[in-house]
Amino acid sequence: MTVGSKVKQTLVTLKGAGSTLRLYSLQEQDKKARDVYGEAFEAVENVVQDLNRRIKFLKQEEPQYKGN
């Protein structure tokens, strides 16, 4: 497995975790817990954005990763 495919796999996993956190934040009745889920979702989204930038960089700088 190449670096590019590992990063993409990590991205998919984090997107799933972010979706779960977002769902929990929408369903939670307790405000404190809802806020914690929301903050965790935002943190995951920041990492997702960073990984998207990393993938773009890999595609530009490492042509062998383009197909992954």
N, C-alpha and C positions, 0 to 999 in steps of 0.2 A: 504494500500500500504506500503510495507516494505521500509526501507532505501535503500537497494540495488536496488529495482525497481525504486525508485525516482532518484537515482544517474544515473542509466542507461537511464531513460527518459530525464534527463537533458543533458546527453551526446549526445543523438540523436538530441535534439533541438539545441545544440551548433554546432554539425556537419553541420546541415542544415544552420545555420547562417553563419558558416565559408565558406560553399560552395557559398552562396549568395555573401558574401564579395569578395571572390576570383573571381567570375564571374564579379562583378562590376569593380574590379581592372583591369581585362583583357579588358573590354569593354570601359572603361573611356578614353576620349581623353586628358583631362587636366592632366598634369603630377603631379601637387600637389594633386589633388583629387585621382589619381591613387595610389600615394604613401600613402595617408591616408588610403585608402581601403586595401592596401597591409599590412600596419602596423596593422590595426585592425584584418585582417585575421591571421597574425602571433600571435597576442595576444590571439585570440580565440583558435588557434592551441595549444598554450602552456597550456591553461586551459583544452582542450580536453586530452592532454597527462597526465596532473595531474589527471583528472578524471579516465582515464584508469588505472593508478596506484592505485587509490583509490578502484576501482572495484576489481582489483586483490587482494588487501589487504582484502577487505570484503569477497571475496570468500575463502581466506585462513583462516581468523580469525573468520568468522561468517558463519558456515556451513549452517545455515537456509537461507542464501541469495543465495546459489549456484543455485537454480532453477529459479531465477528471471532474 
